[in-house]
Amino acid sequence: MKKTSVAIIFLTVLIDLIGFGLLLPLVPVYSKHFGAGGWEIGAIMASYSAMQFVFAPIWGRFSDRVGRRPILLASTSCACVSYVIFALGSRLEGSTALWLILASRIFAGICGANITVAQAYIADITPPENRSARMGLIGMAFGLGFVLGPVIAGFSSRLWGITAPGWAAAGLCAINFLWAFACLGESWKPSAHAETQRPHLEHWLHVYRSPRLNLLVGVFFLATFCFASFETTIGLLIMVKFHLTIESATTSVSWVIAYCGVLGALSQGGIRPLVKRFGEPKLIALCLFIAAIGMGLIPFVNGWGLLLVALAIFSIGAAMTRPPVFGMISILTPAHEQGATMGVAQGTGSLARIVGPVFSTGVFAYHHSVPYVICSALCFVTAFAAQVLLGSKPVQAPAMADKI
């Protein structure tokens, strides 16, 4: 039953992220097409993450109270509605189209709970020693979703016009809803685990004050910050290094992101033996060290061959940081707070997706290597901190007395 549930959760998250990846690259393009200026494009792009920062912990906390299944179904159905709004907006013109696109991103961010609750679901049905490996499945879904989504977007828009990607994403979410409604069971019955929840703000403070939980959430913030900085500047870097036109750079960066997504997805599929060999703390430190090397090399290598090697090093290190981080978070979190704590972590990651692009584009203007060098240094420092502080005592679930 558990293996079946894991497979259903994996497919649910994968289909959700294909829909997300299908529209993500198009939002700035569509926004500019409908007359948005630079700050307006930035606001539309940031609106989703801003809403996630606020609402991901709320949905995670709510799933602790009512169960995972209803929240996953509600999130999936609302995502379908948000893509319909996007599709309707993309057939209009001017400010009306922009307002609808903004509304679709805000609504998607408010209702986007699938990743948070899926991670809590995995924690519910998986023993502590296997959680990091199972969390790798969520990472695989991330990588594959960001590869398949843009491909579907490209084909659908070419065949049926600019409204097609929105309808394609909505259709995928509708299929996802029906699939989950028919096949997905409940992993968490709150009535069987009656516990007193901390108030919402107090739980944020609790996570940030907990010695190892706060470091793990900080590691996730850093990894997301670095990858968001990379995503934002890699197209600009390629244009500078290879003297490409905007058209050539757009094609090149699409292939680069797909290449990184495939490597990230494949690497997370083989994380189980690494967790058994090194344990979560050492593996987190090792992956951050690998990511730091790759990030530091990217702006300085010459030629496509060496660039692809540097990108591979960074992608594997960054992608493999996520599963042991969330595996360890789930181990250190009481069962009745899994959703709330995962929500705090995801909300913090959303904050990184707001701050990272602003930071990286700002310092890129000074020199194209600056964001990469700074992110590389941050990864090195965090790797050392993870090795020293996370590995200071055994990783084990909190005692029953610690639950309240």
Contacts in CASP RR format, 6 or more apart in sequence:
PFRMAT RR
TARGET T0000
AUTHOR 0000-0000-0000
METHOD contacts of the structure
MODEL  1
MKKTSVAIIFLTVLIDLIGFGLLLPLVPVYSKHFGAGGWEIGAIMASYSA
MQFVFAPIWGRFSDRVGRRPILLASTSCACVSYVIFALGSRLEGSTALWL
ILASRIFAGICGANITVAQAYIADITPPENRSARMGLIGMAFGLGFVLGP
VIAGFSSRLWGITAPGWAAAGLCAINFLWAFACLGESWKPSAHAETQRPH
LEHWLHVYRSPRLNLLVGVFFLATFCFASFETTIGLLIMVKFHLTIESAT
TSVSWVIAYCGVLGALSQGGIRPLVKRFGEPKLIALCLFIAAIGMGLIPF
VNGWGLLLVALAIFSIGAAMTRPPVFGMISILTPAHEQGATMGVAQGTGS
LARIVGPVFSTGVFAYHHSVPYVICSALCFVTAFAAQVLLGSKPVQAPAM
ADKI
2 125 0 8 1.000
2 126 0 8 1.000
5 121 0 8 1.000
5 125 0 8 1.000
5 184 0 8 1.000
5 185 0 8 1.000
5 187 0 8 1.000
6 122 0 8 1.000
6 125 0 8 1.000
6 126 0 8 1.000
6 134 0 8 1.000
6 137 0 8 1.000
8 179 0 8 1.000
8 180 0 8 1.000
8 183 0 8 1.000
8 184 0 8 1.000
8 185 0 8 1.000
9 118 0 8 1.000
9 121 0 8 1.000
9 122 0 8 1.000
9 137 0 8 1.000
9 184 0 8 1.000
10 137 0 8 1.000
10 138 0 8 1.000
10 140 0 8 1.000
10 141 0 8 1.000
11 179 0 8 1.000
12 72 0 8 1.000
12 76 0 8 1.000
12 114 0 8 1.000
12 118 0 8 1.000
12 176 0 8 1.000
12 179 0 8 1.000
12 180 0 8 1.000
12 184 0 8 1.000
13 114 0 8 1.000
13 115 0 8 1.000
13 118 0 8 1.000
13 138 0 8 1.000
13 141 0 8 1.000
13 142 0 8 1.000
14 141 0 8 1.000
14 144 0 8 1.000
14 145 0 8 1.000
15 172 0 8 1.000
15 173 0 8 1.000
15 175 0 8 1.000
15 176 0 8 1.000
15 179 0 8 1.000
16 76 0 8 1.000
16 79 0 8 1.000
16 114 0 8 1.000
16 115 0 8 1.000
16 173 0 8 1.000
16 176 0 8 1.000
17 141 0 8 1.000
17 142 0 8 1.000
17 143 0 8 1.000
17 144 0 8 1.000
17 145 0 8 1.000
17 146 0 8 1.000
18 144 0 8 1.000
18 145 0 8 1.000
18 148 0 8 1.000
18 149 0 8 1.000
18 152 0 8 1.000
18 172 0 8 1.000
19 79 0 8 1.000
19 83 0 8 1.000
19 145 0 8 1.000
19 149 0 8 1.000
19 152 0 8 1.000
19 168 0 8 1.000
19 169 0 8 1.000
19 172 0 8 1.000
19 173 0 8 1.000
20 79 0 8 1.000
20 145 0 8 1.000
20 169 0 8 1.000
21 145 0 8 1.000
21 146 0 8 1.000
21 149 0 8 1.000
21 150 0 8 1.000
21 153 0 8 1.000
22 149 0 8 1.000
22 150 0 8 1.000
22 152 0 8 1.000
22 153 0 8 1.000
22 165 0 8 1.000
22 166 0 8 1.000
22 168 0 8 1.000
22 169 0 8 1.000
22 172 0 8 1.000
23 83 0 8 1.000
23 86 0 8 1.000
23 153 0 8 1.000
23 165 0 8 1.000
23 166 0 8 1.000
23 169 0 8 1.000
24 146 0 8 1.000
24 150 0 8 1.000
25 150 0 8 1.000
25 153 0 8 1.000
25 254 0 8 1.000
26 153 0 8 1.000
26 157 0 8 1.000
26 165 0 8 1.000
27 44 0 8 1.000
27 45 0 8 1.000
27 101 0 8 1.000
27 105 0 8 1.000
28 41 0 8 1.000
28 42 0 8 1.000
28 44 0 8 1.000
28 45 0 8 1.000
30 90 0 8 1.000
30 97 0 8 1.000
30 101 0 8 1.000
30 162 0 8 1.000
31 37 0 8 1.000
31 40 0 8 1.000
31 41 0 8 1.000
31 44 0 8 1.000
31 98 0 8 1.000
31 101 0 8 1.000
32 41 0 8 1.000
33 162 0 8 1.000
34 93 0 8 1.000
34 94 0 8 1.000
34 95 0 8 1.000
34 97 0 8 1.000
34 98 0 8 1.000
34 101 0 8 1.000
35 94 0 8 1.000
35 98 0 8 1.000
36 44 0 8 1.000
36 98 0 8 1.000
40 98 0 8 1.000
42 357 0 8 1.000
43 102 0 8 1.000
44 98 0 8 1.000
44 101 0 8 1.000
44 102 0 8 1.000
44 105 0 8 1.000
45 105 0 8 1.000
45 357 0 8 1.000
46 353 0 8 1.000
46 354 0 8 1.000
46 357 0 8 1.000
47 102 0 8 1.000
47 105 0 8 1.000
47 106 0 8 1.000
47 109 0 8 1.000
48 105 0 8 1.000
48 106 0 8 1.000
48 108 0 8 1.000
48 109 0 8 1.000
49 109 0 8 1.000
49 350 0 8 1.000
49 351 0 8 1.000
49 353 0 8 1.000
49 354 0 8 1.000
50 350 0 8 1.000
50 354 0 8 1.000
51 105 0 8 1.000
51 106 0 8 1.000
51 108 0 8 1.000
51 109 0 8 1.000
51 110 0 8 1.000
52 109 0 8 1.000
52 112 0 8 1.000
52 346 0 8 1.000
52 347 0 8 1.000
52 350 0 8 1.000
53 347 0 8 1.000
53 348 0 8 1.000
53 349 0 8 1.000
53 350 0 8 1.000
53 351 0 8 1.000
53 354 0 8 1.000
54 110 0 8 1.000
54 347 0 8 1.000
55 109 0 8 1.000
55 110 0 8 1.000
55 111 0 8 1.000
55 112 0 8 1.000
55 113 0 8 1.000
56 112 0 8 1.000
56 113 0 8 1.000
56 115 0 8 1.000
56 116 0 8 1.000
56 343 0 8 1.000
56 346 0 8 1.000
56 347 0 8 1.000
56 350 0 8 1.000
57 116 0 8 1.000
57 200 0 8 1.000
57 203 0 8 1.000
57 204 0 8 1.000
57 340 0 8 1.000
57 343 0 8 1.000
57 344 0 8 1.000
57 346 0 8 1.000
57 347 0 8 1.000
58 200 0 8 1.000
59 71 0 8 1.000
59 75 0 8 1.000
59 112 0 8 1.000
59 113 0 8 1.000
59 116 0 8 1.000
59 117 0 8 1.000
59 343 0 8 1.000
60 71 0 8 1.000
60 113 0 8 1.000
60 116 0 8 1.000
60 117 0 8 1.000
60 120 0 8 1.000
60 339 0 8 1.000
60 340 0 8 1.000
60 342 0 8 1.000
60 343 0 8 1.000
61 197 0 8 1.000
61 200 0 8 1.000
61 203 0 8 1.000
61 339 0 8 1.000
61 340 0 8 1.000
61 343 0 8 1.000
62 71 0 8 1.000
63 71 0 8 1.000
63 113 0 8 1.000
63 116 0 8 1.000
63 117 0 8 1.000
63 120 0 8 1.000
63 188 0 8 1.000
63 339 0 8 1.000
64 120 0 8 1.000
64 188 0 8 1.000
64 190 0 8 1.000
64 197 0 8 1.000
64 336 0 8 1.000
64 337 0 8 1.000
64 338 0 8 1.000
64 339 0 8 1.000
64 340 0 8 1.000
65 190 0 8 1.000
65 197 0 8 1.000
66 190 0 8 1.000
67 186 0 8 1.000
67 187 0 8 1.000
67 188 0 8 1.000
67 189 0 8 1.000
67 190 0 8 1.000
68 117 0 8 1.000
68 120 0 8 1.000
68 121 0 8 1.000
68 124 0 8 1.000
68 186 0 8 1.000
68 187 0 8 1.000
68 188 0 8 1.000
69 180 0 8 1.000
69 184 0 8 1.000
69 185 0 8 1.000
69 186 0 8 1.000
69 187 0 8 1.000
71 113 0 8 1.000
71 117 0 8 1.000
72 113 0 8 1.000
72 114 0 8 1.000
72 117 0 8 1.000
72 118 0 8 1.000
72 121 0 8 1.000
72 180 0 8 1.000
72 184 0 8 1.000
73 177 0 8 1.000
73 180 0 8 1.000
73 181 0 8 1.000
73 184 0 8 1.000
74 111 0 8 1.000
74 113 0 8 1.000
75 111 0 8 1.000
75 112 0 8 1.000
75 113 0 8 1.000
75 114 0 8 1.000
75 117 0 8 1.000
76 114 0 8 1.000
76 173 0 8 1.000
76 176 0 8 1.000
76 177 0 8 1.000
76 180 0 8 1.000
77 173 0 8 1.000
77 177 0 8 1.000
78 107 0 8 1.000
78 108 0 8 1.000
78 110 0 8 1.000
78 111 0 8 1.000
78 112 0 8 1.000
79 108 0 8 1.000
79 111 0 8 1.000
79 112 0 8 1.000
79 114 0 8 1.000
79 173 0 8 1.000
80 170 0 8 1.000
80 171 0 8 1.000
80 173 0 8 1.000
80 174 0 8 1.000
80 177 0 8 1.000
81 107 0 8 1.000
81 170 0 8 1.000
82 104 0 8 1.000
82 105 0 8 1.000
82 107 0 8 1.000
82 108 0 8 1.000
82 109 0 8 1.000
82 111 0 8 1.000
83 104 0 8 1.000
83 108 0 8 1.000
83 166 0 8 1.000
83 167 0 8 1.000
83 169 0 8 1.000
83 170 0 8 1.000
83 171 0 8 1.000
83 173 0 8 1.000
84 166 0 8 1.000
84 167 0 8 1.000
84 170 0 8 1.000
85 100 0 8 1.000
85 103 0 8 1.000
85 104 0 8 1.000
85 107 0 8 1.000
86 100 0 8 1.000
86 101 0 8 1.000
86 104 0 8 1.000
86 105 0 8 1.000
86 166 0 8 1.000
86 169 0 8 1.000
87 163 0 8 1.000
87 165 0 8 1.000
87 166 0 8 1.000
87 167 0 8 1.000
87 169 0 8 1.000
87 170 0 8 1.000
88 100 0 8 1.000
89 96 0 8 1.000
89 97 0 8 1.000
89 100 0 8 1.000
89 101 0 8 1.000
89 104 0 8 1.000
90 97 0 8 1.000
90 101 0 8 1.000
90 162 0 8 1.000
90 163 0 8 1.000
90 165 0 8 1.000
90 166 0 8 1.000
91 97 0 8 1.000
91 162 0 8 1.000
91 163 0 8 1.000
92 100 0 8 1.000
115 138 0 8 1.000
115 346 0 8 1.000
116 339 0 8 1.000
116 342 0 8 1.000
116 343 0 8 1.000
116 346 0 8 1.000
117 339 0 8 1.000
117 342 0 8 1.000
118 138 0 8 1.000
119 135 0 8 1.000
119 138 0 8 1.000
119 326 0 8 1.000
119 330 0 8 1.000
119 338 0 8 1.000
119 339 0 8 1.000
119 342 0 8 1.000
119 346 0 8 1.000
120 188 0 8 1.000
120 330 0 8 1.000
120 338 0 8 1.000
120 339 0 8 1.000
120 342 0 8 1.000
121 187 0 8 1.000
121 188 0 8 1.000
122 131 0 8 1.000
122 134 0 8 1.000
122 135 0 8 1.000
122 137 0 8 1.000
122 138 0 8 1.000
122 330 0 8 1.000
123 131 0 8 1.000
123 327 0 8 1.000
123 330 0 8 1.000
123 333 0 8 1.000
123 335 0 8 1.000
123 338 0 8 1.000
123 342 0 8 1.000
124 187 0 8 1.000
124 188 0 8 1.000
124 335 0 8 1.000
124 338 0 8 1.000
125 187 0 8 1.000
126 134 0 8 1.000
128 330 0 8 1.000
128 331 0 8 1.000
128 395 0 8 1.000
128 396 0 8 1.000
128 397 0 8 1.000
130 272 0 8 1.000
131 326 0 8 1.000
131 327 0 8 1.000
131 330 0 8 1.000
131 331 0 8 1.000
132 271 0 8 1.000
132 272 0 8 1.000
132 275 0 8 1.000
132 280 0 8 1.000
132 283 0 8 1.000
132 323 0 8 1.000
132 324 0 8 1.000
132 326 0 8 1.000
132 327 0 8 1.000
132 328 0 8 1.000
133 270 0 8 1.000
133 271 0 8 1.000
133 272 0 8 1.000
133 275 0 8 1.000
133 323 0 8 1.000
135 322 0 8 1.000
135 323 0 8 1.000
135 324 0 8 1.000
135 326 0 8 1.000
135 327 0 8 1.000
135 330 0 8 1.000
136 268 0 8 1.000
136 269 0 8 1.000
136 271 0 8 1.000
136 322 0 8 1.000
136 323 0 8 1.000
137 268 0 8 1.000
137 269 0 8 1.000
138 322 0 8 1.000
138 323 0 8 1.000
138 326 0 8 1.000
139 264 0 8 1.000
139 265 0 8 1.000
139 268 0 8 1.000
139 319 0 8 1.000
139 322 0 8 1.000
139 323 0 8 1.000
140 264 0 8 1.000
140 265 0 8 1.000
140 266 0 8 1.000
140 268 0 8 1.000
140 269 0 8 1.000
141 265 0 8 1.000
142 265 0 8 1.000
142 322 0 8 1.000
143 261 0 8 1.000
143 262 0 8 1.000
143 264 0 8 1.000
143 265 0 8 1.000
143 319 0 8 1.000
144 261 0 8 1.000
144 262 0 8 1.000
144 265 0 8 1.000
146 257 0 8 1.000
146 258 0 8 1.000
146 261 0 8 1.000
147 258 0 8 1.000
147 261 0 8 1.000
147 262 0 8 1.000
147 265 0 8 1.000
150 254 0 8 1.000
150 257 0 8 1.000
150 258 0 8 1.000
151 258 0 8 1.000
152 165 0 8 1.000
152 168 0 8 1.000
153 165 0 8 1.000
153 168 0 8 1.000
154 165 0 8 1.000
156 164 0 8 1.000
156 165 0 8 1.000
156 167 0 8 1.000
156 168 0 8 1.000
157 164 0 8 1.000
157 165 0 8 1.000
188 338 0 8 1.000
190 336 0 8 1.000
193 335 0 8 1.000
193 336 0 8 1.000
195 334 0 8 1.000
195 336 0 8 1.000
195 337 0 8 1.000
195 403 0 8 1.000
195 404 0 8 1.000
196 404 0 8 1.000
197 203 0 8 1.000
197 336 0 8 1.000
197 337 0 8 1.000
197 340 0 8 1.000
198 206 0 8 1.000
198 337 0 8 1.000
198 340 0 8 1.000
203 337 0 8 1.000
203 340 0 8 1.000
203 341 0 8 1.000
203 344 0 8 1.000
204 344 0 8 1.000
207 213 0 8 1.000
207 214 0 8 1.000
207 217 0 8 1.000
207 341 0 8 1.000
207 344 0 8 1.000
207 345 0 8 1.000
208 214 0 8 1.000
208 217 0 8 1.000
210 332 0 8 1.000
211 389 0 8 1.000
212 328 0 8 1.000
212 332 0 8 1.000
212 389 0 8 1.000
212 390 0 8 1.000
213 329 0 8 1.000
213 332 0 8 1.000
213 333 0 8 1.000
213 341 0 8 1.000
215 385 0 8 1.000
215 386 0 8 1.000
215 389 0 8 1.000
215 390 0 8 1.000
216 325 0 8 1.000
216 328 0 8 1.000
216 329 0 8 1.000
216 332 0 8 1.000
216 345 0 8 1.000
216 390 0 8 1.000
217 329 0 8 1.000
217 344 0 8 1.000
217 345 0 8 1.000
217 348 0 8 1.000
218 348 0 8 1.000
218 382 0 8 1.000
219 284 0 8 1.000
219 288 0 8 1.000
219 321 0 8 1.000
219 325 0 8 1.000
219 382 0 8 1.000
219 386 0 8 1.000
220 322 0 8 1.000
220 325 0 8 1.000
220 326 0 8 1.000
220 345 0 8 1.000
220 348 0 8 1.000
220 349 0 8 1.000
220 352 0 8 1.000
221 348 0 8 1.000
221 349 0 8 1.000
221 351 0 8 1.000
221 352 0 8 1.000
222 288 0 8 1.000
222 352 0 8 1.000
222 378 0 8 1.000
222 379 0 8 1.000
222 382 0 8 1.000
223 288 0 8 1.000
223 291 0 8 1.000
223 318 0 8 1.000
223 321 0 8 1.000
223 322 0 8 1.000
223 325 0 8 1.000
224 349 0 8 1.000
224 352 0 8 1.000
224 353 0 8 1.000
225 349 0 8 1.000
225 352 0 8 1.000
225 355 0 8 1.000
225 356 0 8 1.000
225 359 0 8 1.000
225 375 0 8 1.000
225 378 0 8 1.000
226 291 0 8 1.000
226 295 0 8 1.000
226 318 0 8 1.000
226 375 0 8 1.000
226 378 0 8 1.000
226 379 0 8 1.000
227 318 0 8 1.000
228 352 0 8 1.000
228 353 0 8 1.000
228 356 0 8 1.000
228 357 0 8 1.000
228 360 0 8 1.000
229 356 0 8 1.000
229 357 0 8 1.000
229 359 0 8 1.000
229 360 0 8 1.000
229 371 0 8 1.000
229 372 0 8 1.000
229 375 0 8 1.000
230 295 0 8 1.000
230 298 0 8 1.000
230 314 0 8 1.000
230 318 0 8 1.000
230 360 0 8 1.000
230 372 0 8 1.000
230 375 0 8 1.000
231 257 0 8 1.000
231 357 0 8 1.000
232 356 0 8 1.000
232 357 0 8 1.000
232 360 0 8 1.000
232 361 0 8 1.000
233 360 0 8 1.000
233 361 0 8 1.000
233 364 0 8 1.000
233 368 0 8 1.000
233 371 0 8 1.000
233 372 0 8 1.000
234 253 0 8 1.000
234 256 0 8 1.000
234 257 0 8 1.000
234 298 0 8 1.000
235 249 0 8 1.000
235 252 0 8 1.000
235 253 0 8 1.000
235 256 0 8 1.000
236 361 0 8 1.000
236 364 0 8 1.000
236 368 0 8 1.000
237 298 0 8 1.000
237 299 0 8 1.000
237 364 0 8 1.000
237 368 0 8 1.000
237 372 0 8 1.000
238 244 0 8 1.000
238 249 0 8 1.000
238 252 0 8 1.000
238 253 0 8 1.000
238 256 0 8 1.000
239 246 0 8 1.000
239 249 0 8 1.000
240 368 0 8 1.000
241 299 0 8 1.000
241 302 0 8 1.000
241 303 0 8 1.000
241 307 0 8 1.000
241 368 0 8 1.000
242 252 0 8 1.000
242 303 0 8 1.000
242 304 0 8 1.000
244 252 0 8 1.000
256 311 0 8 1.000
259 308 0 8 1.000
259 311 0 8 1.000
259 312 0 8 1.000
259 315 0 8 1.000
260 311 0 8 1.000
260 314 0 8 1.000
260 315 0 8 1.000
261 315 0 8 1.000
261 319 0 8 1.000
263 311 0 8 1.000
263 312 0 8 1.000
263 315 0 8 1.000
263 316 0 8 1.000
263 319 0 8 1.000
264 315 0 8 1.000
264 316 0 8 1.000
264 318 0 8 1.000
264 319 0 8 1.000
264 320 0 8 1.000
265 319 0 8 1.000
267 315 0 8 1.000
267 316 0 8 1.000
267 317 0 8 1.000
267 319 0 8 1.000
267 320 0 8 1.000
268 319 0 8 1.000
268 320 0 8 1.000
268 322 0 8 1.000
268 323 0 8 1.000
271 283 0 8 1.000
271 320 0 8 1.000
271 323 0 8 1.000
271 324 0 8 1.000
274 283 0 8 1.000
274 320 0 8 1.000
275 283 0 8 1.000
275 323 0 8 1.000
275 324 0 8 1.000
278 286 0 8 1.000
279 324 0 8 1.000
279 395 0 8 1.000
280 324 0 8 1.000
280 325 0 8 1.000
280 327 0 8 1.000
280 328 0 8 1.000
280 331 0 8 1.000
280 390 0 8 1.000
280 395 0 8 1.000
281 328 0 8 1.000
281 386 0 8 1.000
281 387 0 8 1.000
281 390 0 8 1.000
281 391 0 8 1.000
281 395 0 8 1.000
282 387 0 8 1.000
282 391 0 8 1.000
283 320 0 8 1.000
283 324 0 8 1.000
284 321 0 8 1.000
284 324 0 8 1.000
284 325 0 8 1.000
284 328 0 8 1.000
284 383 0 8 1.000
284 386 0 8 1.000
284 390 0 8 1.000
285 383 0 8 1.000
285 384 0 8 1.000
285 386 0 8 1.000
285 387 0 8 1.000
285 390 0 8 1.000
286 383 0 8 1.000
287 317 0 8 1.000
287 318 0 8 1.000
287 320 0 8 1.000
287 321 0 8 1.000
287 324 0 8 1.000
288 317 0 8 1.000
288 321 0 8 1.000
288 379 0 8 1.000
288 380 0 8 1.000
288 382 0 8 1.000
288 383 0 8 1.000
288 386 0 8 1.000
289 379 0 8 1.000
289 380 0 8 1.000
289 383 0 8 1.000
290 313 0 8 1.000
290 314 0 8 1.000
290 316 0 8 1.000
290 317 0 8 1.000
290 320 0 8 1.000
291 313 0 8 1.000
291 314 0 8 1.000
291 317 0 8 1.000
291 318 0 8 1.000
291 321 0 8 1.000
291 379 0 8 1.000
292 376 0 8 1.000
292 377 0 8 1.000
292 379 0 8 1.000
292 380 0 8 1.000
292 383 0 8 1.000
293 313 0 8 1.000
293 314 0 8 1.000
293 376 0 8 1.000
294 310 0 8 1.000
294 311 0 8 1.000
294 313 0 8 1.000
294 314 0 8 1.000
294 317 0 8 1.000
294 376 0 8 1.000
295 314 0 8 1.000
295 372 0 8 1.000
295 375 0 8 1.000
295 376 0 8 1.000
295 379 0 8 1.000
296 310 0 8 1.000
296 314 0 8 1.000
296 372 0 8 1.000
296 373 0 8 1.000
296 375 0 8 1.000
296 376 0 8 1.000
297 306 0 8 1.000
297 309 0 8 1.000
297 310 0 8 1.000
297 313 0 8 1.000
297 314 0 8 1.000
298 307 0 8 1.000
298 310 0 8 1.000
298 311 0 8 1.000
298 314 0 8 1.000
298 372 0 8 1.000
299 368 0 8 1.000
299 369 0 8 1.000
299 372 0 8 1.000
299 373 0 8 1.000
300 369 0 8 1.000
301 307 0 8 1.000
301 309 0 8 1.000
301 310 0 8 1.000
326 342 0 8 1.000
326 345 0 8 1.000
328 390 0 8 1.000
328 395 0 8 1.000
329 341 0 8 1.000
329 342 0 8 1.000
329 345 0 8 1.000
330 338 0 8 1.000
330 342 0 8 1.000
331 395 0 8 1.000
331 396 0 8 1.000
331 397 0 8 1.000
332 395 0 8 1.000
332 397 0 8 1.000
332 398 0 8 1.000
333 341 0 8 1.000
333 342 0 8 1.000
333 398 0 8 1.000
334 397 0 8 1.000
334 398 0 8 1.000
334 402 0 8 1.000
334 403 0 8 1.000
335 403 0 8 1.000
336 403 0 8 1.000
337 403 0 8 1.000
359 371 0 8 1.000
360 371 0 8 1.000
360 375 0 8 1.000
363 370 0 8 1.000
363 371 0 8 1.000
363 374 0 8 1.000
364 370 0 8 1.000
364 371 0 8 1.000
END
